[in-house]
């Protein structure tokens, strides 16, 4: 069981933190934040490091940041 947890936190994962509010943001940006699974300020989610997720983060750099492990 511990082996699976180790692999989940290994390379190929991004930790994304919401640093800005979506109040006053366009609906497309709100949808992008929700698509990443973020709901609250300072919430951190872990996602696969894929081109799609990287593109989502790149669209809203003022609202999210990549957290180093």
N, C-alpha and C positions, 0 to 999 in steps of 0.2 A: 504494500500500500504506500509506503514512503517513497518508493521508486517513482510512482506516478506523479506524486506531488513535486518531486525534484525536477522531473521533465517539464511539468507545467510552468515552472518558474525559470526555466533555462532560456537559452537563446531563442530568438524568434517570437518574443513577447514584448509588448509595449505597455508601460504603465502610464496612463494618461490622467492628469488632474485638471478639473475645471477651476479656472482662476478668475473668470469674469461672468457677470450675470447676462442672461439672455433678455432682460427687460429692455425693450426698445430696439431689439435686433430684428432683422427681417425674418420672415417665416422660414425661408430656406436654411438660414443659419440655426434657427431653433431646431429644425428637423435634423440637421446634421449632429447637433449636440445630443439629441435624443437617440439618434441612430448609433452613437457611440456608447449609449447606455448611461449617460450622465444626467443626474436630476438636481443635485445640490452643489453649491459652491464648496470647493476644497475636497469634493468626493474624488476618489481615485479608483479607476477601473483598469483591468488588465485585459488586453486584446491581442490577438495574433498580429504579428508584424507582416502585413500584406500590403500590396500597392493600394488597395481600396481604402484601408484604414489610414495609411499615410496620406492619401489624397484628402480624406475627410479632415484630418488634423491640419493639413496645409490650408484648407479653406477657412478655418476659424482660428488662426494663430493668436488672436487677441483674447480668445475665450478659454483656450486650453494650453497645457504645457506637457511635455514628455518628462516624466520623473525618472531619475536615475535610480537603479536598485540599491 
